[in-house]
Amino acid sequence: MIIKNARVIDPSQNIDKIADIQIKDGKINKIASDLTDDKEIIDAKNLIACPGLVDVHVHFRDPGFTYKEDLYSGTQAAIAGGYTSVVCMANTNPVMDSPEKVKEFYKRAKELPINVYTVSALTENFEDNKLVDMEKLLQEGAVGFTDDGIPNRNSKLILQAMKEAKKLNTLISFHEEDPNLIENNGINHGEVSEKFNIYGSPSLAESSFIARDVEYAINTGAKIDIQHISTKRGVDLVRYGKSRGANVFAEVTPHHFTLTDKALLKYKQMAKMNPPLRTEEDRQAILEGIKDGTLELIATDHAPHSQEEKNREITKAPSGIIGLETALGLGVRELVEKNIISINKLIELMSTNPCKKYNLPGGTLKEGSRADILIFDPKREYSIETFKSKSSNTPFKGEKLIGKVIYTISKGHIIYMDKN
């Protein structure tokens, strides 16, 4: 296969030029001008070709909650969004906390058309009492450890886990919300929560846990990922940790750099997530963190729920929205079109950096690397009414997005093509 006339962008090699990409045996063979002699040609004139997107934070709900999503449907959503690699969270049923469960996961994921990885739970059954056997889980393919969804409160155990992670050269990702400070999940404590006549979740719940874990990272040298950051103070603390030499990085979701808690007044339960949408001051701090390099990853926290679940009253509806199919369009619309960052930087945040931080193959178009490629139109406007995901819980349904996926190529094969 040859991709012709594309604007080839590869942050891993500082490439940004009009060129052709030749694919042979599922790998990048050559990037040059005027390549010929292949049977299959993709004309990518006026389109961008870049490494396939990589999301290090998705919930495919498999096993245990497959009425919301499963490995196949989640993969289809990822493909439509331009993703060629994803990392599943461990809050399944049963919890992904043993070598046997991880081994079984990869046995099923092996048949999928993209690269689907999993992290392991950090503690057995998310109970915050006993660490999993981290070394054995790494041997079975776990790409990191987290108790995402049930934040870790056992500080002594976390310190022990960081020391072990440092020794094993792996990472721990943290959902930073202190449950003891939260009365109502998914809604920021402030003016909006008062309109719902509830207390909500204060920003201190996030920043206090980030402060703890950044200090532990400085002390141990462990590599830690601050998940779905939402507060101004949280961004400041990550910046502080970096200045002290901590091996800390942070994810930001498209919904947190796009919306504020006022979205709950319009979208109600569809704008409820953990951590919650915060204030405009917090959102602006997130944008500044993206701009200055403090926030290094964009991850969706793709969290499917059924329509019945989301239609419950706001304090009883589950938190979370889907995000794989809207992430690129929001990134282009909110970050590139508004001159926060360049399109090259967006690709770095959504592909190159996730692979670097999680030690995953991908995120590059280097010769000899696996041909995982996204081809998209950076100027094309579109909206999504019907999702590939089993679920449709998102405030972005029907909204104008910019940056349409035209082809997703995985291991040298076209697995998605826009037909509109």
KOLKOL-625874 format. One record per residue (C-alpha): residue number from 1; residue in three letters; z, x, y. Coordinates in Angstrom, 1 decimal, padded with zeros to 4 digits. Each point is the difference from the previous one (the first is absolute). Layout:
N
n; res; c3; c1; c2
NUM; ALA; Z; X; Y
...
% end
This chain:
420
n; res; c3; c1; c2
1; MET; 000.0; 000.0; 000.0
2; ILE; -000.7; 001.1; 003.6
3; ILE; 001.6; -001.6; 003.1
4; LYS; -002.5; 000.5; 002.7
5; ASN; 000.4; 000.3; 003.8
6; ALA; 003.7; -000.7; 000.2
7; ARG; 002.4; 001.2; 002.6
8; VAL; 002.1; 002.0; -002.4
9; ILE; 003.7; 000.4; 001.0
10; ASP; 002.3; 002.1; -002.1
11; PRO; 003.3; 001.0; 001.8
12; SER; 000.9; 002.3; -002.9
13; GLN; -003.0; 002.2; 001.0
14; ASN; -000.3; -000.9; 003.7
15; ILE; -003.4; -001.4; -000.8
16; ASP; -001.6; -002.6; 002.4
17; LYS; -003.8; 000.1; -000.1
18; ILE; -003.1; -002.0; -001.0
19; ALA; -000.8; 001.1; -003.6
20; ASP; -000.8; -001.0; -003.6
21; ILE; 002.5; 000.0; -002.9
22; GLN; -001.2; 000.8; -003.4
23; ILE; 002.0; -001.3; -003.0
24; LYS; -000.4; 001.4; -003.5
25; ASP; 002.1; -000.7; -003.1
26; GLY; 002.6; -002.0; 002.1
27; LYS; 000.6; 002.9; 002.4
28; ILE; -001.1; 001.1; 003.4
29; ASN; -002.8; 002.5; -000.6
30; LYS; -001.2; 000.8; 003.5
31; ILE; 000.1; -001.1; 003.6
32; ALA; -003.1; 001.0; 001.9
33; SER; -003.0; -001.4; 001.9
34; ASP; -003.2; -001.4; -001.5
35; LEU; 001.2; 000.0; -003.6
36; THR; -002.5; -001.5; -002.5
37; ASP; -000.8; -000.4; -003.7
38; ASP; 002.5; -002.6; -001.1
39; LYS; -000.9; -003.4; -001.3
40; GLU; 002.7; -002.0; 001.8
41; ILE; 000.1; 000.1; 003.8
42; ILE; 002.4; -001.7; 002.4
43; ASP; -001.2; -000.1; 003.5
44; ALA; 003.1; 000.4; 002.1
45; LYS; -001.6; 000.3; 003.5
46; ASN; 002.4; -001.0; 002.7
47; LEU; 002.8; -000.1; -002.6
48; ILE; 002.9; 002.3; -000.6
49; ALA; 000.5; 001.7; -003.4
50; CYS; 003.5; 001.4; -000.6
51; PRO; 002.5; 000.6; -002.8
52; GLY; 001.1; -003.3; -001.6
53; LEU; 003.2; -001.4; 001.5
54; VAL; 003.4; 000.6; -001.7
55; ASP; 003.0; -002.3; 000.2
56; VAL; 003.3; 001.5; -001.2
57; HIS; 001.9; -003.3; 000.3
58; VAL; -001.2; -003.1; -001.8
59; HIS; 001.6; -002.7; -002.1
60; PHE; -002.3; -001.2; -002.8
61; ARG; 002.9; -002.0; -001.6
62; ASP; -001.0; 001.1; -003.5
63; PRO; 001.9; -000.4; -002.3
64; GLY; 002.2; -003.0; 000.7
65; PHE; -001.5; -001.9; 003.0
66; THR; -003.6; -000.2; -000.9
67; TYR; -000.4; -003.5; 001.5
68; LYS; 000.1; 001.8; 003.3
69; GLU; -002.2; 003.0; -000.9
70; ASP; -000.9; 002.2; -002.9
71; LEU; -001.5; 003.4; -000.6
72; TYR; -003.6; -001.5; -000.1
73; SER; 000.3; -002.3; 003.0
74; GLY; 001.8; 002.6; 002.1
75; THR; -002.7; 002.5; -000.8
76; GLN; -002.7; -002.4; 001.0
77; ALA; 001.8; -000.5; 003.4
78; ALA; 000.2; 003.8; 000.4
79; ILE; -003.7; 000.5; -000.8
80; ALA; -001.0; -002.7; 002.6
81; GLY; 002.2; 001.9; 002.5
82; GLY; -001.7; 003.4; -000.6
83; TYR; 002.8; 001.4; -002.1
84; THR; -000.6; 002.3; -003.0
85; SER; 003.6; 000.9; -000.7
86; VAL; 003.3; -001.9; 000.3
87; VAL; 003.6; 000.6; -000.9
88; CYS; 002.0; -002.9; -001.4
89; MET; 003.7; -000.6; 000.7
90; ALA; 002.5; -000.2; -002.8
91; ASN; 001.6; -003.4; 000.8
92; THR; -001.7; -001.7; -003.0
93; ASN; 001.7; -001.9; -002.8
94; PRO; 001.1; 002.0; -001.9
95; VAL; 000.6; 002.6; 002.6
96; MET; -002.2; 003.1; -000.3
97; ASP; 003.0; 002.3; -000.9
98; SER; -000.8; 001.7; -003.3
99; PRO; -002.6; 002.3; -001.5
100; GLU; -001.0; -002.6; -002.4
101; LYS; -000.8; -002.6; 002.7
102; VAL; -001.9; 002.5; 002.1
103; LYS; -002.0; 001.0; -003.1
104; GLU; -000.9; -003.6; -000.7
105; PHE; -001.0; -000.5; 003.6
106; TYR; -002.5; 002.8; -000.1
107; LYS; -001.3; -001.2; -003.3
108; ARG; -001.1; -003.2; 001.7
109; ALA; -001.0; 001.6; 003.3
110; LYS; -002.3; 002.4; -001.8
111; GLU; -002.7; -002.8; -000.3
112; LEU; 000.0; -000.8; 003.7
113; PRO; -003.0; 001.0; 002.2
114; ILE; 002.2; 001.9; 002.6
115; ASN; 003.0; 002.4; -000.3
116; VAL; 003.2; -002.1; -000.3
117; TYR; 003.2; 002.0; -000.1
118; THR; 003.6; -001.0; -000.1
119; VAL; 003.3; 001.4; 001.3
120; SER; 003.2; -000.3; -002.0
121; ALA; 003.2; -001.7; 001.1
122; LEU; 002.5; 002.5; 001.2
123; THR; 002.9; -001.7; -001.7
124; GLU; 000.2; -001.8; -003.3
125; ASN; -000.9; -003.7; 000.5
126; PHE; 000.4; 000.5; 003.8
127; GLU; 003.7; -000.2; -000.4
128; ASP; 000.8; 003.1; 002.2
129; ASN; 002.4; 001.3; -002.6
130; LYS; -001.8; 002.5; -002.2
131; LEU; -003.1; 002.1; 000.7
132; VAL; -003.0; -000.3; -002.4
133; ASP; -001.1; 003.0; -002.0
134; MET; -002.2; 001.3; 002.8
135; GLU; -001.5; 002.9; -001.9
136; LYS; -001.1; -002.1; -003.0
137; LEU; -001.5; -002.7; 002.3
138; LEU; -002.0; 002.6; 001.8
139; GLN; -001.3; 001.2; -003.3
140; GLU; -001.3; -003.5; -000.7
141; GLY; -001.9; -000.1; 003.3
142; ALA; 002.4; -001.5; 002.6
143; VAL; -001.1; 001.2; 003.4
144; GLY; 003.4; -000.3; 001.7
145; PHE; 003.2; -002.1; 000.0
146; THR; 001.2; -002.9; 002.0
147; ASP; 002.2; -003.1; -000.2
148; ASP; -002.3; -001.8; 002.5
149; GLY; 001.1; -003.6; 000.5
150; ILE; 003.7; 000.8; -000.7
151; PRO; 001.0; 002.7; 002.4
152; ASN; 002.3; 002.8; -001.3
153; ARG; 003.6; -000.3; 001.2
154; ASN; 001.6; 002.6; -002.3
155; SER; 000.0; 003.0; 002.4
156; LYS; 001.4; 002.5; -002.6
157; LEU; -002.6; -001.0; -002.5
158; ILE; -002.8; 000.3; 002.6
159; LEU; 001.1; 003.6; 000.9
160; GLN; 000.0; 000.8; -003.7
161; ALA; -003.5; -001.5; -000.4
162; MET; -001.3; 002.0; 002.9
163; LYS; 001.3; 003.3; -001.5
164; GLU; -001.7; -001.0; -003.3
165; ALA; -003.3; -000.9; 001.8
166; LYS; 000.0; 003.3; 001.7
167; LYS; 000.5; 001.8; -003.3
168; LEU; -002.8; -002.0; -001.6
169; ASN; -002.4; 000.3; 003.0
170; THR; -000.4; -003.7; 000.3
171; LEU; 000.7; -002.6; 002.7
172; ILE; 002.2; -003.0; 000.6
173; SER; -001.1; -002.9; 002.1
174; PHE; 002.6; -002.2; 001.7
175; HIS; 000.2; -003.6; 001.1
176; GLU; 002.2; 000.5; 003.0
177; GLU; 002.0; -003.2; 000.6
178; ASP; 003.8; -000.2; -000.4
179; PRO; 000.6; -003.3; -001.8
180; ASN; 003.6; -000.1; 001.4
181; LEU; -001.3; -000.5; 003.5
182; ILE; -002.6; -002.7; -000.8
183; GLU; 000.8; -003.7; 000.0
184; ASN; -003.6; -001.3; -000.4
185; ASN; -002.7; 002.2; -001.4
186; GLY; -003.5; 000.2; 001.5
187; ILE; 000.7; -001.0; 003.6
188; ASN; 001.0; 002.4; 002.7
189; HIS; 003.4; -000.7; 001.7
190; GLY; -000.8; -001.0; 003.6
191; GLU; -001.5; -002.7; 002.1
192; VAL; -002.3; -001.3; -002.7
193; SER; 002.7; -000.2; -002.7
194; GLU; 002.2; -001.9; 002.5
195; LYS; -002.8; -002.6; 000.4
196; PHE; 000.2; -000.5; -003.8
197; ASN; 003.8; -000.2; 000.4
198; ILE; 000.6; 002.9; -002.4
199; TYR; 001.3; 003.6; 000.4
200; GLY; -002.8; 001.9; -001.8
201; SER; -000.3; 003.7; -000.6
202; PRO; 001.1; 002.4; 002.7
203; SER; -002.0; 003.2; 000.7
204; LEU; 003.3; 001.9; -000.6
205; ALA; -000.4; -000.9; -003.7
206; GLU; -003.1; 002.2; -000.1
207; SER; 001.0; 002.8; 002.4
208; SER; 003.4; 000.6; -001.6
209; PHE; -001.5; 000.6; -003.4
210; ILE; -002.8; 002.2; 001.4
211; ALA; 002.6; 002.1; 001.8
212; ARG; 001.9; 000.5; -003.3
213; ASP; -003.1; 000.9; -002.1
214; VAL; -001.5; 002.3; 002.7
215; GLU; 003.3; 001.9; 000.1
216; TYR; 000.1; 000.2; -003.8
217; ALA; -003.6; 001.3; 000.0
218; ILE; 000.9; 002.7; 002.5
219; ASN; 003.0; 001.0; -002.2
220; THR; -001.9; 000.0; -003.3
221; GLY; -003.5; 000.9; 000.9
222; ALA; -001.2; -003.1; -002.0
223; LYS; -003.3; -001.6; 000.7
224; ILE; 000.5; -003.6; 001.2
225; ASP; -002.2; -002.9; 001.0
226; ILE; 001.3; -002.5; 002.5
227; GLN; -001.7; -003.3; -001.0
228; HIS; -001.4; -002.6; 002.3
229; ILE; 001.7; 001.2; 003.2
230; SER; 000.6; -002.7; 002.5
231; THR; 002.4; 001.2; 002.8
232; LYS; -000.2; 002.2; 003.1
233; ARG; 003.2; 001.7; -001.0
234; GLY; -001.4; 000.6; -003.5
235; VAL; -003.1; 001.7; 001.4
236; ASP; 002.3; 002.2; 002.2
237; LEU; 002.1; 001.0; -003.0
238; VAL; -003.1; 001.0; -002.1
239; ARG; -001.2; 002.0; 003.0
240; TYR; 003.5; 001.6; 000.2
241; GLY; 000.0; 000.8; -003.7
242; LYS; -003.4; 001.7; 000.2
243; SER; 001.2; 002.1; 003.0
244; ARG; 002.9; 001.2; -002.3
245; GLY; -002.3; 001.0; -002.7
246; ALA; 000.6; -002.9; -002.3
247; ASN; -002.7; -000.8; -002.6
248; VAL; -000.2; -003.6; 001.2
249; PHE; -002.9; -002.2; 000.7
250; ALA; -000.4; -003.7; 000.6
251; GLU; -002.3; -003.0; -000.8
252; VAL; -001.0; -002.6; 002.5
253; THR; -001.6; -003.3; -000.9
254; PRO; -002.8; -001.7; 001.8
255; HIS; 002.2; -003.0; 000.7
256; HIS; 002.6; 002.1; 001.7
257; PHE; -002.4; 001.7; 002.3
258; THR; -001.8; -003.3; 000.7
259; LEU; 002.6; -002.8; 000.4
260; THR; 003.5; -000.6; 001.4
261; ASP; 002.7; -002.4; -001.0
262; LYS; -001.6; -002.6; 002.3
263; ALA; -002.6; -000.5; -002.7
264; LEU; 002.6; -001.9; -002.0
265; LEU; -000.2; -002.8; 002.7
266; LYS; -003.7; -000.4; -000.9
267; TYR; -000.2; 000.9; -003.6
268; LYS; 003.5; -000.8; -001.2
269; GLN; 000.5; 001.1; -003.6
270; MET; -003.3; 001.8; -000.1
271; ALA; 001.4; 002.5; 002.5
272; LYS; 003.2; 000.6; -002.0
273; MET; 000.4; 003.4; -001.6
274; ASN; 002.5; 002.8; -000.8
275; PRO; 000.5; 001.8; 002.2
276; PRO; -000.8; -002.7; 002.6
277; LEU; -002.4; 000.1; 002.9
278; ARG; 002.0; 001.4; 003.0
279; THR; -000.4; -000.1; 003.7
280; GLU; -002.9; 001.2; 002.2
281; GLU; 002.1; 003.1; 000.9
282; ASP; 000.2; 000.8; -003.7
283; ARG; -003.7; -000.6; -000.5
284; GLN; -000.9; 002.3; 003.0
285; ALA; 002.2; 002.7; -001.5
286; ILE; -001.8; -000.3; -003.3
287; LEU; -003.3; 000.4; 001.8
288; GLU; 001.3; 003.1; 001.8
289; GLY; 001.2; 001.4; -003.4
290; ILE; -003.5; -000.5; -001.5
291; LYS; -001.5; 001.6; 003.1
292; ASP; 002.2; 003.1; 000.0
293; GLY; 000.0; 000.6; -003.7
294; THR; 003.5; -001.1; -000.8
295; LEU; -001.2; -002.8; -002.2
296; GLU; -002.4; 001.5; -002.6
297; LEU; -000.9; -002.8; -002.4
298; ILE; -001.3; -003.5; 000.3
299; ALA; 001.1; -002.0; -003.1
300; THR; -000.4; -003.8; -000.4
301; ASP; 003.2; -001.0; -001.9
302; HIS; -002.4; -002.5; -001.6
303; ALA; 002.5; -002.7; -001.1
304; PRO; -001.6; -003.1; -001.6
305; HIS; 001.9; -003.3; -000.3
306; SER; -001.1; -003.5; -001.1
307; GLN; -000.8; -002.7; 002.5
308; GLU; 002.9; -002.1; -001.4
309; GLU; 002.5; 002.9; 000.6
310; LYS; -001.2; 000.6; 003.6
311; ASN; 000.1; -003.7; 000.9
312; ARG; 003.7; -000.1; -000.4
313; GLU; 002.2; -000.2; 003.1
314; ILE; 000.1; 003.3; 001.8
315; THR; 003.4; 001.2; -001.1
316; LYS; -001.0; -000.6; -003.7
317; ALA; -003.6; 001.1; 000.0
318; PRO; -000.5; 003.5; -001.5
319; SER; -000.8; 002.9; 002.4
320; GLY; -003.4; 001.8; -000.2
321; ILE; -003.7; -000.3; 000.7
322; ILE; -003.1; 001.2; -001.7
323; GLY; -001.8; 002.8; 001.8
324; LEU; -002.6; 001.9; -002.0
325; GLU; -003.0; -002.0; 001.1
326; THR; 000.9; 000.0; 003.7
327; ALA; 001.3; 003.5; 000.5
328; LEU; -003.2; 001.8; 001.0
329; GLY; -001.0; -002.8; 002.4
330; LEU; 003.3; 000.0; 001.7
331; GLY; 000.1; 003.8; 000.2
332; VAL; -003.4; 000.1; 001.7
333; ARG; 000.8; -003.0; 002.3
334; GLU; 003.5; 001.0; 001.0
335; LEU; -000.2; 003.8; 000.0
336; VAL; -003.6; 001.2; 000.4
337; GLU; -001.4; -002.7; 002.2
338; LYS; 003.1; 000.2; 002.3
339; ASN; -000.3; 003.8; 000.2
340; ILE; 003.4; 000.7; -001.7
341; ILE; -001.7; 002.4; -002.5
342; SER; -003.5; 001.0; -001.0
343; ILE; -001.8; -001.4; -003.1
344; ASN; 000.4; 003.5; -001.5
345; LYS; 003.8; -000.2; 000.4
346; LEU; 000.0; -003.5; -001.5
347; ILE; -001.7; 001.3; -003.1
348; GLU; 002.5; 002.8; -000.2
349; LEU; 002.9; -002.5; 000.2
350; MET; -001.5; -002.3; -002.6
351; SER; -001.5; 002.6; -002.5
352; THR; 000.5; 003.7; 000.5
353; ASN; 003.7; 000.0; 000.9
354; PRO; 001.1; -002.4; -002.8
355; CYS; -001.5; 002.3; -002.6
356; LYS; 001.5; 003.1; 001.6
357; LYS; 003.5; -001.5; 000.2
358; TYR; 000.0; -001.5; -003.5
359; ASN; -001.9; 002.9; -001.7
360; LEU; -002.8; -002.4; -001.1
361; PRO; -003.6; 000.9; -000.7
362; GLY; -002.3; -001.5; 002.7
363; GLY; 000.0; -000.2; 003.7
364; THR; -002.9; 002.5; 000.3
365; LEU; -003.8; 000.4; -000.4
366; LYS; 000.2; 003.6; -001.1
367; GLU; -002.8; 001.1; -002.4
368; GLY; 001.3; -000.4; -003.5
369; SER; 002.5; -002.7; 000.9
370; ARG; 000.0; -003.4; -001.5
371; ALA; -002.5; -002.3; 001.7
372; ASP; 002.4; -002.6; 001.4
373; ILE; -001.8; -001.1; 003.2
374; LEU; 000.3; -002.8; 002.6
375; ILE; -003.1; -001.0; 002.0
376; PHE; 000.7; -002.3; 002.9
377; ASP; -001.4; -001.3; 003.2
378; PRO; 002.5; 000.9; 002.8
379; LYS; -001.5; -002.5; 002.5
380; ARG; -000.5; -003.0; -002.2
381; GLU; 002.2; -003.0; 000.7
382; TYR; 001.1; -002.3; -002.8
383; SER; 002.8; -002.3; -001.2
384; ILE; 001.4; -000.8; -003.4
385; GLU; 000.5; -003.6; -001.2
386; THR; 000.1; 000.6; -003.7
387; PHE; 001.8; 003.0; -001.5
388; LYS; -000.5; 001.9; -003.2
389; SER; 003.7; 000.1; -000.4
390; LYS; 001.6; -002.8; -001.9
391; SER; 002.0; -000.7; 003.1
392; SER; -000.9; -000.7; 003.6
393; ASN; 003.4; 000.4; 001.8
394; THR; -001.1; 001.7; 003.2
395; PRO; -000.1; -000.9; 003.7
396; PHE; -003.4; 001.8; 000.2
397; LYS; -001.9; -002.6; -002.0
398; GLY; -003.1; -001.0; 002.1
399; GLU; 000.8; 002.5; 002.8
400; LYS; -002.7; 002.2; 001.4
401; LEU; 000.1; 003.5; -001.5
402; ILE; -002.2; 003.0; 000.8
403; GLY; -001.3; 002.6; -002.6
404; LYS; -001.6; -001.7; -003.0
405; VAL; 000.0; 001.6; -003.4
406; ILE; -003.6; 000.2; -001.2
407; TYR; 000.4; 002.1; -003.2
408; THR; 002.9; 001.2; -002.0
409; ILE; -000.9; 002.7; -002.5
410; SER; 002.5; 001.2; -002.6
411; LYS; -000.7; 003.0; -002.3
412; GLY; -003.6; -000.1; 001.1
413; HIS; -000.6; -003.7; -000.8
414; ILE; -000.5; -002.8; 002.5
415; ILE; 002.8; -002.5; -000.7
416; TYR; -000.3; -002.1; 003.2
417; MET; -003.0; -000.9; 002.1
418; ASP; 000.0; -002.3; 003.0
419; LYS; -002.5; -002.8; -000.6
420; ASN; 000.2; -001.6; 003.5
% end
